[in-house]
Every structure is written in structure tokens, then in C-alpha cells.
Amino acid sequence: MNKEEERLAKEQAEQEAYEAQIIAEQDANFSDEAKEQIQKEIDEEGYSQTSYYCDQVMTAVQRGDMTKEEAGGCLK
């Protein structure tokens, strides 16, 4: 493997680890209802606006900008 291939393989591994971390965090924090809605949207449209919204809500709660009670149905 040359240097460029090594760099690309490292970047891909880092991206996959980051994505796995995000998925685990969402799975641990999103409500069952939010997860069902996200899966439905992905199955029907190929992407999920609910996932993006709930991720933003989760980040706001983690930063202290919003309480879990204000988060609506996104979080457990």
C-alpha cells in the first residue's frame, strides 16, 4: 500500500468509527417513537429529517441549552 492508499484507508476507518459512535449515541438517547419515525422516513424517502432534528435537540440538551422536558418526543 502506498502513502495515499494508507491515508485514505485511515480516513475511512476514522469516518466509520465516528459514524458508529454517533449511531450508538442516538440509539442510547432517542426515544423508541423517534427511532421508529426515523426508520419509517429512511425506508420511504432514503433519509430522515427527524433524525437530523432529534440530533440537534440531543446536542442542545447536552450543552444545557434545552431541557429533556423541552425536547418533546425525541429523547428518552
MOPAC internal coordinates of N, CA, C and O (Angstrom, degrees):
PM7 1SCF
backbone

  N    0.0000 0     0.00 0     0.00 0    0    0    0
  C    1.4526 1     0.00 0     0.00 0    1    0    0
  C    1.5365 1   108.37 1     0.00 0    2    1    0
  O    1.2310 1   120.71 1   -48.92 1    3    2    1
  N    1.3336 1   116.25 1   131.08 1    3    2    1
  C    1.4531 1   118.68 1   177.87 1    5    3    2
  C    1.5298 1   110.38 1   -84.78 1    6    5    3
  O    1.2310 1   120.89 1    -3.50 1    7    6    5
  N    1.3058 1   115.90 1   176.50 1    7    6    5
  C    1.4753 1   121.43 1  -175.48 1    9    7    6
  C    1.5255 1   112.32 1   -59.53 1   10    9    7
  O    1.2310 1   120.38 1   138.43 1   11   10    9
  N    1.3174 1   116.88 1   -41.57 1   11   10    9
  C    1.4696 1   120.76 1  -179.31 1   13   11   10
  C    1.5247 1   110.55 1   -65.10 1   14   13   11
  O    1.2310 1   120.15 1   136.65 1   15   14   13
  N    1.3127 1   117.31 1   -43.35 1   15   14   13
  C    1.4660 1   120.96 1   178.16 1   17   15   14
  C    1.5189 1   111.16 1   -64.17 1   18   17   15
  O    1.2310 1   120.43 1   140.99 1   19   18   17
  N    1.3257 1   116.77 1   -39.01 1   19   18   17
  C    1.4675 1   120.80 1   177.18 1   21   19   18
  C    1.5233 1   110.90 1   -63.59 1   22   21   19
  O    1.2310 1   120.65 1   136.77 1   23   22   21
  N    1.3284 1   116.36 1   -43.23 1   23   22   21
  C    1.4685 1   121.18 1   179.56 1   25   23   22
  C    1.5210 1   110.42 1   -62.58 1   26   25   23
  O    1.2310 1   120.69 1   134.53 1   27   26   25
  N    1.3332 1   116.29 1   -45.47 1   27   26   25
  C    1.4643 1   120.46 1  -179.84 1   29   27   26
  C    1.5315 1   111.42 1   -64.99 1   30   29   27
  O    1.2310 1   120.18 1   139.82 1   31   30   29
  N    1.3217 1   117.27 1   -40.18 1   31   30   29
  C    1.4656 1   121.02 1   178.36 1   33   31   30
  C    1.5278 1   110.56 1   -64.25 1   34   33   31
  O    1.2310 1   120.62 1   139.88 1   35   34   33
  N    1.3302 1   116.41 1   -40.12 1   35   34   33
  C    1.4681 1   120.69 1   178.53 1   37   35   34
  C    1.5265 1   110.29 1   -65.20 1   38   37   35
  O    1.2310 1   120.17 1   134.93 1   39   38   37
  N    1.3230 1   117.27 1   -45.07 1   39   38   37
  C    1.4642 1   121.01 1   178.82 1   41   39   38
  C    1.5262 1   111.15 1   -61.13 1   42   41   39
  O    1.2310 1   120.52 1   137.99 1   43   42   41
  N    1.3300 1   116.61 1   -42.01 1   43   42   41
  C    1.4596 1   120.20 1   179.62 1   45   43   42
  C    1.5213 1   110.57 1   -64.66 1   46   45   43
  O    1.2310 1   119.90 1   137.86 1   47   46   45
  N    1.3186 1   117.79 1   -42.14 1   47   46   45
  C    1.4630 1   121.40 1   178.92 1   49   47   46
  C    1.5246 1   110.72 1   -63.30 1   50   49   47
  O    1.2310 1   120.42 1   138.56 1   51   50   49
  N    1.3267 1   116.80 1   -41.44 1   51   50   49
  C    1.4638 1   120.86 1   178.52 1   53   51   50
  C    1.5261 1   110.83 1   -64.76 1   54   53   51
  O    1.2310 1   120.05 1   138.59 1   55   54   53
  N    1.3251 1   117.52 1   -41.41 1   55   54   53
  C    1.4627 1   121.82 1   179.15 1   57   55   54
  C    1.5220 1   110.54 1   -64.22 1   58   57   55
  O    1.2310 1   120.29 1   136.70 1   59   58   57
  N    1.3245 1   117.06 1   -43.30 1   59   58   57
  C    1.4643 1   120.98 1   179.38 1   61   59   58
  C    1.5235 1   111.17 1   -64.24 1   62   61   59
  O    1.2310 1   120.11 1   140.77 1   63   62   61
  N    1.3333 1   117.40 1   -39.23 1   63   62   61
  C    1.4696 1   121.18 1   178.03 1   65   63   62
  C    1.5253 1   110.40 1   -65.90 1   66   65   63
  O    1.2310 1   120.41 1   138.87 1   67   66   65
  N    1.3390 1   116.82 1   -41.13 1   67   66   65
  C    1.4606 1   121.27 1   178.36 1   69   67   66
  C    1.5259 1   110.67 1   -62.96 1   70   69   67
  O    1.2310 1   120.46 1   134.72 1   71   70   69
  N    1.3299 1   116.72 1   -45.28 1   71   70   69
  C    1.4601 1   120.65 1   179.89 1   73   71   70
  C    1.5283 1   111.00 1   -63.22 1   74   73   71
  O    1.2310 1   120.16 1   139.94 1   75   74   73
  N    1.3186 1   117.30 1   -40.06 1   75   74   73
  C    1.4671 1   121.29 1   178.13 1   77   75   74
  C    1.5231 1   110.63 1   -63.77 1   78   77   75
  O    1.2310 1   120.62 1   141.19 1   79   78   77
  N    1.3264 1   116.42 1   -38.81 1   79   78   77
  C    1.4679 1   120.82 1   177.99 1   81   79   78
  C    1.5310 1   110.76 1   -64.17 1   82   81   79
  O    1.2310 1   120.15 1   135.77 1   83   82   81
  N    1.3145 1   117.33 1   -44.23 1   83   82   81
  C    1.4664 1   122.14 1   179.68 1   85   83   82
  C    1.5241 1   109.96 1   -63.29 1   86   85   83
  O    1.2310 1   119.99 1   134.53 1   87   86   85
  N    1.3206 1   117.62 1   -45.47 1   87   86   85
  C    1.4572 1   121.59 1  -179.63 1   89   87   86
  C    1.5231 1   110.29 1   -61.59 1   90   89   87
  O    1.2310 1   120.11 1   137.04 1   91   90   89
  N    1.3220 1   117.40 1   -42.96 1   91   90   89
  C    1.4672 1   120.75 1   179.11 1   93   91   90
  C    1.5192 1   110.90 1   -64.18 1   94   93   91
  O    1.2310 1   120.16 1   139.17 1   95   94   93
  N    1.3263 1   117.30 1   -40.83 1   95   94   93
  C    1.4656 1   121.44 1   179.47 1   97   95   94
  C    1.5310 1   110.48 1   -65.54 1   98   97   95
  O    1.2310 1   120.36 1   137.05 1   99   98   97
  N    1.3186 1   116.92 1   -42.95 1   99   98   97
  C    1.4576 1   120.09 1   178.01 1  101   99   98
  C    1.5200 1   110.90 1   -64.77 1  102  101   99
  O    1.2310 1   120.25 1   137.38 1  103  102  101
  N    1.3203 1   117.12 1   -42.62 1  103  102  101
  C    1.4538 1   121.02 1  -179.82 1  105  103  102
  C    1.5285 1   110.94 1   -61.89 1  106  105  103
  O    1.2310 1   120.64 1   142.17 1  107  106  105
  N    1.3186 1   116.38 1   -37.83 1  107  106  105
  C    1.4641 1   120.63 1  -178.78 1  109  107  106
  C    1.5239 1   112.31 1   -73.72 1  110  109  107
  O    1.2310 1   119.76 1   153.18 1  111  110  109
  N    1.3312 1   118.06 1   -26.82 1  111  110  109
  C    1.4596 1   120.89 1  -171.73 1  113  111  110
  C    1.5237 1   115.54 1  -110.19 1  114  113  111
  O    1.2310 1   119.66 1   151.54 1  115  114  113
  N    1.3229 1   118.25 1   -28.46 1  115  114  113
  C    1.4582 1   120.10 1  -177.29 1  117  115  114
  C    1.5246 1   110.10 1   -74.66 1  118  117  115
  O    1.2310 1   121.06 1   -35.74 1  119  118  117
  N    1.3236 1   115.58 1   144.26 1  119  118  117
  C    1.4570 1   120.37 1   176.73 1  121  119  118
  C    1.5239 1   109.80 1   -69.25 1  122  121  119
  O    1.2310 1   120.93 1   -20.52 1  123  122  121
  N    1.3319 1   115.83 1   159.48 1  123  122  121
  C    1.4707 1   119.74 1   177.73 1  125  123  122
  C    1.5238 1   110.92 1   -60.08 1  126  125  123
  O    1.2310 1   120.64 1   141.99 1  127  126  125
  N    1.3293 1   116.38 1   -38.01 1  127  126  125
  C    1.4679 1   120.27 1   179.65 1  129  127  126
  C    1.5245 1   110.71 1   -63.43 1  130  129  127
  O    1.2310 1   120.40 1   137.53 1  131  130  129
  N    1.3370 1   116.83 1   -42.47 1  131  130  129
  C    1.4636 1   120.47 1   179.38 1  133  131  130
  C    1.5289 1   109.94 1   -64.73 1  134  133  131
  O    1.2310 1   120.29 1   137.69 1  135  134  133
  N    1.3366 1   117.04 1   -42.31 1  135  134  133
  C    1.4628 1   120.41 1   179.59 1  137  135  134
  C    1.5323 1   110.92 1   -62.66 1  138  137  135
  O    1.2310 1   120.26 1   139.57 1  139  138  137
  N    1.3249 1   117.12 1   -40.43 1  139  138  137
  C    1.4653 1   120.41 1   178.47 1  141  139  138
  C    1.5237 1   110.93 1   -64.49 1  142  141  139
  O    1.2310 1   120.21 1   137.18 1  143  142  141
  N    1.3286 1   117.21 1   -42.82 1  143  142  141
  C    1.4624 1   121.39 1   179.03 1  145  143  142
  C    1.5264 1   110.60 1   -64.12 1  146  145  143
  O    1.2310 1   120.58 1   137.96 1  147  146  145
  N    1.3207 1   116.50 1   -42.04 1  147  146  145
  C    1.4660 1   120.94 1   179.04 1  149  147  146
  C    1.5241 1   110.28 1   -61.10 1  150  149  147
  O    1.2310 1   120.28 1   133.49 1  151  150  149
  N    1.3337 1   117.07 1   -46.51 1  151  150  149
  C    1.4610 1   120.22 1  -179.46 1  153  151  150
  C    1.5218 1   111.36 1   -64.00 1  154  153  151
  O    1.2310 1   120.74 1   140.82 1  155  154  153
  N    1.3221 1   116.20 1   -39.18 1  155  154  153
  C    1.4719 1   120.33 1   178.26 1  157  155  154
  C    1.5274 1   110.33 1   -61.16 1  158  157  155
  O    1.2310 1   120.38 1   134.19 1  159  158  157
  N    1.3277 1   116.87 1   -45.81 1  159  158  157
  C    1.4621 1   120.98 1   179.92 1  161  159  158
  C    1.5271 1   110.97 1   -63.55 1  162  161  159
  O    1.2310 1   120.30 1   137.89 1  163  162  161
  N    1.3236 1   117.03 1   -42.11 1  163  162  161
  C    1.4658 1   120.11 1   179.74 1  165  163  162
  C    1.5216 1   110.14 1   -63.63 1  166  165  163
  O    1.2310 1   120.42 1   136.56 1  167  166  165
  N    1.3369 1   116.81 1   -43.44 1  167  166  165
  C    1.4617 1   120.63 1   179.52 1  169  167  166
  C    1.5216 1   111.74 1   -62.55 1  170  169  167
  O    1.2310 1   120.35 1   140.78 1  171  170  169
  N    1.3354 1   116.94 1   -39.22 1  171  170  169
  C    1.4646 1   120.99 1  -176.08 1  173  171  170
  C    1.5245 1   113.41 1   -84.68 1  174  173  171
  O    1.2310 1   120.25 1   142.32 1  175  174  173
  N    1.3433 1   117.13 1   -37.68 1  175  174  173
  C    1.4580 1   120.11 1  -170.81 1  177  175  174
  C    1.5264 1   114.32 1  -119.48 1  178  177  175
  O    1.2310 1   120.32 1   167.22 1  179  178  177
  N    1.3313 1   116.99 1   -12.78 1  179  178  177
  C    1.4560 1   119.87 1  -179.25 1  181  179  178
  C    1.5169 1   114.24 1    89.08 1  182  181  179
  O    1.2310 1   119.96 1   173.54 1  183  182  181
  N    1.3179 1   117.68 1    -6.46 1  183  182  181
  C    1.4643 1   122.55 1   177.08 1  185  183  182
  C    1.5235 1   107.81 1  -152.73 1  186  185  183
  O    1.2310 1   120.88 1    -9.22 1  187  186  185
  N    1.3429 1   115.93 1   170.78 1  187  186  185
  C    1.4528 1   118.90 1  -177.63 1  189  187  186
  C    1.5207 1   111.68 1  -136.53 1  190  189  187
  O    1.2310 1   121.12 1   -61.53 1  191  190  189
  N    1.3287 1   115.46 1   118.47 1  191  190  189
  C    1.4617 1   119.84 1   173.37 1  193  191  190
  C    1.5254 1   110.53 1   -71.87 1  194  193  191
  O    1.2310 1   120.26 1   147.96 1  195  194  193
  N    1.3152 1   117.11 1   -32.04 1  195  194  193
  C    1.4677 1   121.06 1   178.60 1  197  195  194
  C    1.5211 1   110.35 1   -62.01 1  198  197  195
  O    1.2310 1   120.29 1   139.79 1  199  198  197
  N    1.3251 1   117.06 1   -40.21 1  199  198  197
  C    1.4654 1   120.77 1   178.72 1  201  199  198
  C    1.5250 1   109.97 1   -59.58 1  202  201  199
  O    1.2310 1   120.31 1   133.07 1  203  202  201
  N    1.3090 1   117.02 1   -46.93 1  203  202  201
  C    1.4620 1   121.09 1   179.12 1  205  203  202
  C    1.5283 1   110.12 1   -61.38 1  206  205  203
  O    1.2310 1   120.43 1   132.31 1  207  206  205
  N    1.3267 1   116.79 1   -47.69 1  207  206  205
  C    1.4636 1   121.02 1  -178.74 1  209  207  206
  C    1.5272 1   111.07 1   -60.74 1  210  209  207
  O    1.2310 1   120.54 1   131.15 1  211  210  209
  N    1.3357 1   116.58 1   -48.85 1  211  210  209
  C    1.4629 1   120.08 1  -177.85 1  213  211  210
  C    1.5215 1   111.26 1   -65.68 1  214  213  211
  O    1.2310 1   120.24 1   146.97 1  215  214  213
  N    1.3305 1   117.14 1   -33.03 1  215  214  213
  C    1.4597 1   120.33 1   176.68 1  217  215  214
  C    1.5267 1   110.32 1   -64.66 1  218  217  215
  O    1.2310 1   120.50 1   139.20 1  219  218  217
  N    1.3260 1   116.65 1   -40.80 1  219  218  217
  C    1.4665 1   120.62 1   177.59 1  221  219  218
  C    1.5251 1   110.77 1   -65.55 1  222  221  219
  O    1.2310 1   120.41 1   139.13 1  223  222  221
  N    1.3218 1   116.83 1   -40.87 1  223  222  221
  C    1.4638 1   121.61 1   177.93 1  225  223  222
  C    1.5268 1   109.84 1   -63.03 1  226  225  223
  O    1.2310 1   120.27 1   133.85 1  227  226  225
  N    1.3337 1   117.10 1   -46.15 1  227  226  225
  C    1.4584 1   121.40 1   179.70 1  229  227  226
  C    1.5286 1   110.74 1   -58.48 1  230  229  227
  O    1.2310 1   120.37 1   136.80 1  231  230  229
  N    1.3164 1   116.90 1   -43.20 1  231  230  229
  C    1.4602 1   121.45 1   178.43 1  233  231  230
  C    1.5278 1   110.86 1   -63.34 1  234  233  231
  O    1.2310 1   120.15 1   138.35 1  235  234  233
  N    1.3186 1   117.32 1   -41.65 1  235  234  233
  C    1.4669 1   121.11 1   179.57 1  237  235  234
  C    1.5255 1   110.51 1   -64.12 1  238  237  235
  O    1.2310 1   119.98 1   139.90 1  239  238  237
  N    1.3326 1   117.65 1   -40.10 1  239  238  237
  C    1.4678 1   121.08 1   178.46 1  241  239  238
  C    1.5275 1   109.29 1   -65.90 1  242  241  239
  O    1.2310 1   120.32 1   136.37 1  243  242  241
  N    1.3226 1   116.99 1   -43.63 1  243  242  241
  C    1.4649 1   120.68 1  -179.83 1  245  243  242
  C    1.5308 1   111.29 1   -61.89 1  246  245  243
  O    1.2310 1   120.18 1   143.57 1  247  246  245
  N    1.3293 1   117.26 1   -36.43 1  247  246  245
  C    1.4687 1   121.22 1   179.23 1  249  247  246
  C    1.5197 1   111.92 1   -77.61 1  250  249  247
  O    1.2310 1   120.23 1   164.08 1  251  250  249
  N    1.3356 1   117.17 1   -15.92 1  251  250  249
  C    1.4554 1   120.45 1  -177.80 1  253  251  250
  C    1.5100 1   113.39 1    90.85 1  254  253  251
  O    1.2310 1   120.19 1  -170.48 1  255  254  253
  N    1.3339 1   117.24 1     9.52 1  255  254  253
  C    1.4644 1   121.55 1   179.82 1  257  255  254
  C    1.5268 1   111.92 1   -79.19 1  258  257  255
  O    1.2310 1   120.54 1   164.93 1  259  258  257
  N    1.3305 1   116.58 1   -15.07 1  259  258  257
  C    1.4579 1   122.45 1  -175.56 1  261  259  258
  C    1.5256 1   107.19 1  -150.22 1  262  261  259
  O    1.2310 1   120.60 1   -30.73 1  263  262  261
  N    1.3230 1   116.47 1   149.27 1  263  262  261
  C    1.4607 1   119.76 1   175.66 1  265  263  262
  C    1.5232 1   109.44 1   -92.92 1  266  265  263
  O    1.2310 1   120.83 1   -17.15 1  267  266  265
  N    1.3399 1   116.02 1   162.85 1  267  266  265
  C    1.4674 1   119.25 1   176.88 1  269  267  266
  C    1.5143 1   110.67 1   -61.45 1  270  269  267
  O    1.2310 1   120.41 1   146.96 1  271  270  269
  N    1.3173 1   116.83 1   -33.04 1  271  270  269
  C    1.4677 1   120.37 1   178.99 1  273  271  270
  C    1.5267 1   111.04 1   -65.18 1  274  273  271
  O    1.2310 1   120.12 1   145.01 1  275  274  273
  N    1.3126 1   117.38 1   -34.99 1  275  274  273
  C    1.4695 1   121.64 1   178.40 1  277  275  274
  C    1.5275 1   111.97 1   -76.94 1  278  277  275
  O    1.2310 1   120.19 1   166.24 1  279  278  277
  N    1.3123 1   117.24 1   -13.76 1  279  278  277
  C    1.4638 1   121.39 1  -174.79 1  281  279  278
  C    1.5141 1   113.56 1   -74.86 1  282  281  279
  O    1.2310 1   120.09 1   172.17 1  283  282  281
  N    1.3030 1   117.43 1    -7.83 1  283  282  281
  C    1.4523 1   119.92 1  -179.63 1  285  283  282
  C    1.5181 1   110.70 1    69.19 1  286  285  283
  O    1.2310 1   120.22 1    38.40 1  287  286  285
  N    1.3137 1   117.18 1  -141.60 1  287  286  285
  C    1.4477 1   121.41 1  -175.10 1  289  287  286
  C    1.5133 1   115.14 1   -89.05 1  290  289  287
  O    1.2310 1   119.75 1  -172.99 1  291  290  289
  N    1.3203 1   118.09 1     7.01 1  291  290  289
  C    1.4598 1   120.11 1  -176.81 1  293  291  290
  C    1.5219 1   113.94 1   -70.13 1  294  293  291
  O    1.2310 1   120.31 1   138.25 1  295  294  293
  N    1.3204 1   117.02 1   -41.75 1  295  294  293
  C    1.4562 1   120.45 1  -170.96 1  297  295  294
  C    1.5070 1   112.46 1  -108.47 1  298  297  295
  O    1.2310 1   121.61 1   -23.95 1  299  298  297
  N    1.3323 1   114.53 1   156.05 1  299  298  297
  C    1.4737 1   121.45 1   177.24 1  301  299  298
  C    1.5104 1   108.72 1   -68.08 1  302  301  299
  O    1.2310 1   120.10 1   180.00 1  303  302  301

